[in-house]
């Protein structure tokens, strides 16, 4: 190949690289009103922002992405994502590998509890959640690995009366096997100890533990936990809840 051909080839490669790097995100994201749509899109497919993002039951005010192209060579689509929804924020490094294996690391999130985000929550519950997770893995719809901390603050039930339920934390240490976290209360009228286990087959959860009443608890809360059964020698009653995703 002569010198002129090499120059032409290098010029073509440079043009292709610049073209791909600057591909507008708006070329690939559906207009408003369709599944996975945005009301406004700016930036490129590699780094950009979507305002008014809607996909299924998920609706966000803003979604920003920063794709890491080098990871594609390793067979993984990886990006740093950040999103806002009202007073809620989330940021995470996410990756989608061959076979649909999804990983999330360096997850930081703060958001009001919303039944649209977690259908298992009763509509009468309000509160605020904070997530600080070092790593999470999802495979075939199941959470297969989890290392981090989930906090719920100012949990309140509005079903009949406005009843404060307190604040709680669940800590997942990571490791092998089905992810299992320890639950304890941070404050409030209930003394709680228990575990939350995410099951692999079928994908779901298994929540169990013991709950007791502290002095000064609202009467309606005292009456409610009586349905859990007889207390043990310390006055605590067992609770359990299971479900699938």
C-alpha positions as a Python dict, from the first residue, in 0.01 Angstrom:
ca = {
    (1, 'X'): (0, 0, 0),
    (2, 'X'): (150, 334, -104),
    (3, 'X'): (183, 644, 114),
    (4, 'X'): (-128, 810, -27),
    (5, 'X'): (-343, 504, 49),
    (6, 'X'): (-218, 495, 408),
    (7, 'X'): (-303, 861, 455),
    (8, 'X'): (-651, 804, 311),
    (9, 'X'): (-706, 503, 538),
    (10, 'X'): (-594, 692, 849),
    (11, 'X'): (-814, 985, 754),
    (12, 'X'): (-1113, 752, 712),
    (13, 'X'): (-1048, 590, 1050),
    (14, 'X'): (-1015, 930, 1217),
    (15, 'X'): (-1341, 1046, 1058),
    (16, 'X'): (-1520, 726, 1167),
    (17, 'X'): (-1388, 762, 1522),
    (18, 'X'): (-1502, 1123, 1548),
    (19, 'X'): (-1838, 1039, 1391),
    (20, 'X'): (-1904, 754, 1635),
    (21, 'X'): (-1784, 958, 1933),
    (22, 'X'): (-2023, 1238, 1848),
    (23, 'X'): (-2332, 1037, 1759),
    (24, 'X'): (-2625, 1239, 1895),
    (25, 'X'): (-2822, 1054, 2161),
    (26, 'X'): (-3144, 1191, 2009),
    (27, 'X'): (-3094, 964, 1707),
    (28, 'X'): (-3142, 654, 1922),
    (29, 'X'): (-3391, 755, 2193),
    (30, 'X'): (-3762, 747, 2119),
    (31, 'X'): (-3966, 1068, 2120),
    (32, 'X'): (-4204, 1147, 2404),
    (33, 'X'): (-4507, 923, 2428),
    (34, 'X'): (-4339, 591, 2353),
    (35, 'X'): (-4178, 327, 2574),
    (36, 'X'): (-3837, 436, 2696),
    (37, 'X'): (-3897, 796, 2591),
    (38, 'X'): (-3764, 1139, 2690),
    (39, 'X'): (-3914, 1483, 2652),
    (40, 'X'): (-3569, 1627, 2574),
    (41, 'X'): (-3234, 1464, 2491),
    (42, 'X'): (-2892, 1631, 2488),
    (43, 'X'): (-2536, 1505, 2439),
    (44, 'X'): (-2413, 1191, 2266),
    (45, 'X'): (-2478, 819, 2299),
    (46, 'X'): (-2158, 805, 2507),
    (47, 'X'): (-2232, 1094, 2742),
    (48, 'X'): (-2565, 1268, 2758),
    (49, 'X'): (-2878, 1357, 2947),
    (50, 'X'): (-3245, 1275, 2913),
    (51, 'X'): (-3513, 1495, 3067),
    (52, 'X'): (-3858, 1352, 3142),
    (53, 'X'): (-3753, 987, 3108),
    (54, 'X'): (-4039, 734, 3114),
    (55, 'X'): (-4012, 355, 3080),
    (56, 'X'): (-4292, 132, 3207),
    (57, 'X'): (-4358, 222, 3570),
    (58, 'X'): (-4035, 420, 3604),
    (59, 'X'): (-4051, 797, 3558),
    (60, 'X'): (-3749, 1024, 3615),
    (61, 'X'): (-3703, 1399, 3598),
    (62, 'X'): (-3347, 1363, 3464),
    (63, 'X'): (-3120, 1075, 3365),
    (64, 'X'): (-2751, 1128, 3289),
    (65, 'X'): (-2514, 864, 3148),
    (66, 'X'): (-2142, 836, 3087),
    (67, 'X'): (-2059, 518, 2893),
    (68, 'X'): (-1716, 351, 2932),
    (69, 'X'): (-1629, 233, 2576),
    (70, 'X'): (-1323, 30, 2680),
    (71, 'X'): (-1543, -213, 2872),
    (72, 'X'): (-1717, -311, 2549),
    (73, 'X'): (-1397, -492, 2447),
    (74, 'X'): (-1444, -710, 2757),
    (75, 'X'): (-1800, -802, 2658),
    (76, 'X'): (-1975, -564, 2895),
    (77, 'X'): (-2178, -249, 2841),
    (78, 'X'): (-2079, -27, 3135),
    (79, 'X'): (-2171, 327, 3234),
    (80, 'X'): (-2196, 566, 3523),
    (81, 'X'): (-2560, 665, 3571),
    (82, 'X'): (-2717, 938, 3780),
    (83, 'X'): (-3083, 1026, 3806),
    (84, 'X'): (-3324, 1253, 3990),
    (85, 'X'): (-3691, 1222, 4064),
    (86, 'X'): (-3844, 1493, 4278),
    (87, 'X'): (-3644, 1494, 4601),
    (88, 'X'): (-3483, 1158, 4516),
    (89, 'X'): (-3134, 1105, 4374),
    (90, 'X'): (-2932, 799, 4272),
    (91, 'X'): (-2584, 745, 4131),
    (92, 'X'): (-2420, 413, 4038),
    (93, 'X'): (-2164, 244, 3816),
    (94, 'X'): (-2359, -22, 3627),
    (95, 'X'): (-2261, -297, 3387),
    (96, 'X'): (-2457, -537, 3167),
    (97, 'X'): (-2268, -847, 3060),
    (98, 'X'): (-2331, -1132, 2820),
    (99, 'X'): (-2623, -1347, 2936),
    (100, 'X'): (-2798, -1052, 3101),
    (101, 'X'): (-2586, -1041, 3418),
    (102, 'X'): (-2618, -695, 3569),
    (103, 'X'): (-2379, -544, 3823),
    (104, 'X'): (-2400, -219, 4016),
    (105, 'X'): (-2124, -72, 4228),
    (106, 'X'): (-2064, 247, 4425),
    (107, 'X'): (-2439, 292, 4460),
    (108, 'X'): (-2557, 600, 4651),
    (109, 'X'): (-2927, 678, 4664),
    (110, 'X'): (-3167, 891, 4868),
    (111, 'X'): (-3537, 892, 4792),
    (112, 'X'): (-3884, 906, 4950),
    (113, 'X'): (-4053, 568, 4977),
    (114, 'X'): (-4278, 529, 4677),
    (115, 'X'): (-4497, 232, 4593),
    (116, 'X'): (-4424, 287, 4223),
    (117, 'X'): (-4062, 191, 4298),
    (118, 'X'): (-4144, -106, 4522),
    (119, 'X'): (-4485, -263, 4466),
    (120, 'X'): (-4457, -469, 4787),
    (121, 'X'): (-4491, -152, 4997),
    (122, 'X'): (-4838, -73, 5132),
    (123, 'X'): (-4974, 253, 4992),
    (124, 'X'): (-5028, 380, 5348),
    (125, 'X'): (-4654, 380, 5434),
    (126, 'X'): (-4432, 687, 5401),
    (127, 'X'): (-4068, 747, 5487),
    (128, 'X'): (-3732, 804, 5331),
    (129, 'X'): (-3468, 553, 5218),
    (130, 'X'): (-3091, 576, 5189),
    (131, 'X'): (-2879, 316, 5005),
    (132, 'X'): (-2503, 287, 5020),
    (133, 'X'): (-2401, -31, 4836),
    (134, 'X'): (-2049, -131, 4740),
    (135, 'X'): (-2167, -399, 4497),
    (136, 'X'): (-2484, -573, 4382),
    (137, 'X'): (-2538, -843, 4119),
    (138, 'X'): (-2867, -936, 3950),
    (139, 'X'): (-2899, -1250, 3738),
    (140, 'X'): (-3220, -1379, 3579),
    (141, 'X'): (-3428, -1148, 3794),
    (142, 'X'): (-3267, -1257, 4124),
    (143, 'X'): (-3034, -1059, 4350),
    (144, 'X'): (-2742, -1302, 4372),
    (145, 'X'): (-2487, -1085, 4554),
    (146, 'X'): (-2515, -777, 4772),
    (147, 'X'): (-2275, -583, 4989),
    (148, 'X'): (-2399, -260, 5141),
    (149, 'X'): (-2638, -84, 5369),
    (150, 'X'): (-3005, 14, 5340),
    (151, 'X'): (-3160, 261, 5582),
    (152, 'X'): (-3525, 360, 5619),
    (153, 'X'): (-3596, 674, 5820),
    (154, 'X'): (-3915, 815, 5970),
    (155, 'X'): (-4133, 525, 5860),
    (156, 'X'): (-4497, 620, 5920),
    (157, 'X'): (-4826, 437, 5872),
    (158, 'X'): (-5127, 642, 5757),
    (159, 'X'): (-5384, 362, 5721),
    (160, 'X'): (-5616, 478, 6002),
    (161, 'X'): (-5410, 708, 6221),
    (162, 'X'): (-5076, 876, 6163),
    (163, 'X'): (-4858, 625, 6347),
    (164, 'X'): (-4477, 668, 6361),
    (165, 'X'): (-4300, 334, 6315),
    (166, 'X'): (-3939, 448, 6358),
    (167, 'X'): (-3616, 413, 6159),
    (168, 'X'): (-3430, 94, 6060),
    (169, 'X'): (-3113, -33, 5894),
    (170, 'X'): (-3034, -352, 5701),
    (171, 'X'): (-2667, -444, 5655),
    (172, 'X'): (-2555, -693, 5389),
    (173, 'X'): (-2197, -821, 5441),
    (174, 'X'): (-2155, -973, 5093),
    (175, 'X'): (-2002, -1318, 5041),
    (176, 'X'): (-2124, -1644, 4889),
    (177, 'X'): (-2476, -1783, 4895),
    (178, 'X'): (-2810, -1605, 4901),
    (179, 'X'): (-2762, -1243, 5017),
    (180, 'X'): (-2872, -1215, 5379),
    (181, 'X'): (-2884, -890, 5572),
    (182, 'X'): (-2925, -814, 5941),
    (183, 'X'): (-3209, -584, 6044),
    (184, 'X'): (-3216, -362, 6352),
    (185, 'X'): (-3402, -53, 6457),
    (186, 'X'): (-3229, 284, 6481),
    (187, 'X'): (-3501, 461, 6676),
    (188, 'X'): (-3875, 459, 6735),
    (189, 'X'): (-4146, 273, 6925),
    (190, 'X'): (-4047, -75, 6801),
    (191, 'X'): (-3746, -282, 6905),
    (192, 'X'): (-3665, -497, 6601),
    (193, 'X'): (-3407, -765, 6521),
    (194, 'X'): (-3423, -987, 6217),
    (195, 'X'): (-3292, -1090, 5877),
    (196, 'X'): (-3380, -1022, 5515),
    (197, 'X'): (-3273, -1290, 5267),
    (198, 'X'): (-3299, -1257, 4889),
    (199, 'X'): (-3378, -1596, 4738),
    (200, 'X'): (-3242, -1720, 4403),
    (201, 'X'): (-3511, -1967, 4293),
    (202, 'X'): (-3766, -1832, 4264),
    (203, 'X'): (-3635, -1473, 4278),
    (204, 'X'): (-3781, -1319, 4591),
    (205, 'X'): (-3728, -1236, 4955),
    (206, 'X'): (-3769, -1390, 5300),
    (207, 'X'): (-3810, -1150, 5593),
    (208, 'X'): (-3822, -1271, 5954),
    (209, 'X'): (-3735, -1158, 6304),
    (210, 'X'): (-3859, -1046, 6644),
    (211, 'X'): (-4036, -724, 6738),
    (212, 'X'): (-4109, -571, 7077),
    (213, 'X'): (-4286, -259, 7199),
    (214, 'X'): (-4104, 23, 7375),
    (215, 'X'): (-4253, 234, 7649),
    (216, 'X'): (-4469, 516, 7517),
    (217, 'X'): (-4563, 341, 7192),
    (218, 'X'): (-4899, 449, 7041),
    (219, 'X'): (-5193, 233, 7157),
    (220, 'X'): (-5285, 137, 6800),
    (221, 'X'): (-4933, 0, 6750),
    (222, 'X'): (-4950, -197, 7076),
    (223, 'X'): (-5277, -353, 6962),
    (224, 'X'): (-5147, -425, 6612),
    (225, 'X'): (-4852, -643, 6712),
    (226, 'X'): (-5072, -860, 6935),
    (227, 'X'): (-5186, -1030, 6615),
    (228, 'X'): (-4832, -1162, 6567),
    (229, 'X'): (-4881, -1419, 6840),
    (230, 'X'): (-4767, -1477, 7195),
    (231, 'X'): (-4457, -1290, 7319),
    (232, 'X'): (-4143, -1468, 7435),
    (233, 'X'): (-3985, -1422, 7778),
    (234, 'X'): (-3851, -1079, 7675),
    (235, 'X'): (-4186, -958, 7542),
    (236, 'X'): (-4092, -986, 7175),
    (237, 'X'): (-4310, -1146, 6908),
    (238, 'X'): (-4200, -1323, 6588),
    (239, 'X'): (-4283, -1188, 6243),
    (240, 'X'): (-4227, -1332, 5894),
    (241, 'X'): (-4300, -1225, 5538),
    (242, 'X'): (-4208, -1387, 5207),
    (243, 'X'): (-4269, -1289, 4845),
    (244, 'X'): (-4142, -1303, 4487),
    (245, 'X'): (-4036, -1034, 4243),
}
